[in-house]
């Protein structure tokens, strides 16, 4: 755990040092749980969003995109249930004065029990070697069986308390499990209380006549209130989907772990409208597709897992998360929900407008059911950084830090490096830069030794460097260096565009999904 925490600290430091993420309003001592994306971060983030957008809208003929407004009529949030039910259960430690989500404290305790079990299994695996039967060991080893029994009992109590909204029982679980405050180390807890996460403001010409509105806590409702507009103008037939990338805001009382949990964040989501009775089939369909999308990034299938919800949202009849192994444990990066017909039915009720779909094949109207896929852009961004960050020991005793970003997502695709700043090499490098900059993101770099420049581009994840030397002036060839292997090869300048495009184009990722 200590090693993982050290990796996370290095990742945070790296993000600032190389222009990926900055603390918002840093010169004024910062704003809690709000971050800005720097020059490298915004390019990586935009590439990530493009990959998601193209995987939805480009690869699916029955999915289209919209961009709805952040400000929405306040009745929308009454209809959606957010005004009355968008709460987090929070608990305070009396000694440290720190506030925590009660459900997260218990989930982290369950994760520790899982780690204990896994360590016992790993030790046994080393001891018995190839003859080891993991399933039998988990079922028969007294210590593992005891750990698992304890874990299952706590989990059952936890799931019931969440679904019953039993705040007293949540606190009692924390007390019974002897969960201590990470800061003070004590177990002197307050009662558990519910806190609404909505940000409210006022809209109007005067304070007397102002209307109370909310900064949207989720972007999905913009899709639902535009469902009919899209369906009619696009002549869409069910099943079809509407995709959107947009900002959302939550008054997170407990916001920690860098950009994993923020008060202002971005969502990439798709709402898929299906006939009633088919929603669970489509739910399984999108579970499979979304996991394939994540694994296409190449960080290893073992880094991802599904986790079904202990407590489902008020609108759902099935829900699961895709979790990624961050440096601080497995955490949600994408949620997949079967939202039933709750949202459209509620908006039909509150607006008085008919939001049903007429099915010409069945010759009847019905309210579509919805399957949702939703990714937090910022935590997805963090998972990509975490999966890419590497430290390597070199043969000369030095160490290099690099980001093994998928080439299609890298902020800079090609660094163009004149070996020295004289003898016509900068001019030749500029000539190459001016030719290639229309095709992909290039960066010209002539400062410091060639080795330092290589390290700098390793650190920001640039997949290729092209070095222009004196021989280039004679044979019109450059030396390409590959980021991951550090291998070098001579190639013709005329071939550069094709070589880099083939390796870094978004098509290379999208083709993995269309197989």
Secondary structure, DSSP 8 states (H G I E B T S, - for coil): -HHHHHHHHHHHHHHHHTTSEEETTGGGT--TT-EEE-HHHHHHHHHHHHHHHIIIIIT-TTEEE----SEE-HHHHHHTTHHHH-EEEEEEBTTT--EEEHHHHHHHHHHHHHHHHHHHHHHHHHHHGGG--HHHHHHH-HHHHHHHHHHHHHHHHHHHHHHHT-HHHHHHHHHHTT---TTT----B---EEEE--EEEEESSSSTT-EEEEE-S-SHHHHHTTHHHHHHHTT--SSEEEEEEEEEE---SS--TGGGS-SEEEEEEEEEEE-TT-HHHHHHHHHHHHHHHHHTTSS-GGGEEEEE-SS--TT-SEEEEEEEEETTEEEEEEEEEEEETHHHHHHHHHH-----EEETTTTEEE--EEEEEEEEHHHHHHHHHHHHEEEEE-TTS-EEEEE---TTT-S-SEEEEESSSSTTHHHHHHHHHHHHTTTS-EEE--SS-HHHHHHHHHHHT--EEEEE-TTHHHH-EEEEEETTT--EEEEEHHHHHHHHHHHH-THHHHHHH--
